[in-house]
Amino acid sequence: MAKREREELKPDDGIKSKLVAVNRITKVVKGGRNMRFSALVVVGDGNGGVGIAMAKAAEVPEAIKKAEGLARKNMIRVPLTEFSIPHETEGVFGKSKVLMRPAPEGTGVIAGGSVRAVVELAGVKNITTKSYGSRNPINTVKAALEGLKSLRSPEQVAALRGKTVEEIIG
């Protein structure tokens, strides 16, 4: 059985993926133009795990599959509290800046297209976000992931300060 066939027979592990952007790339060579495609994919388990990746290939489906595999390898854990994030955070990548604030139950996900994909697949149910600067989908997705990486749970903050969780929360 070939390696490719074994991958296709893999059982569903509960990780969902979302295609954020596809770009056509042209390389001009002596014989003409070489067309390729670049895909930006976000994957997440809906329970605090999220990853992003970009990949290039000659065909769009190949690029998407390649990016999805890379994103699964690059997943990070995000601390969540009652379907929201523990505190306000800001992610910066290049000239893109994404501000993320926790929201009360029932608010839903208030976010732009590319940031929405990241927070929904991470499992955040209530959040408000605002993108500043460049709204390039690649940079905003990376900025959103940087913001989620900077989140700290109350337990982590308490351990760093040498206090109990009750003293931190108040």
Buried (B, 14 or more C-beta within 10 A) or exposed (E): EEEEEEEEEEEEEEBEBBBBBBBEEEEEEEEEEEEBBBBBBBBBBBEBBBBBBBBBBEEBEBBBBBBBBBBBEEBEBBBBEEBBBBBEBBBBBEEBBBBBBBBEEEBEBBBBEBBBBBBBBBBBBBBBBBBBBBBBBBBBBBBBBBBBEEBBBBEBBBBEEEEEEEEBEE
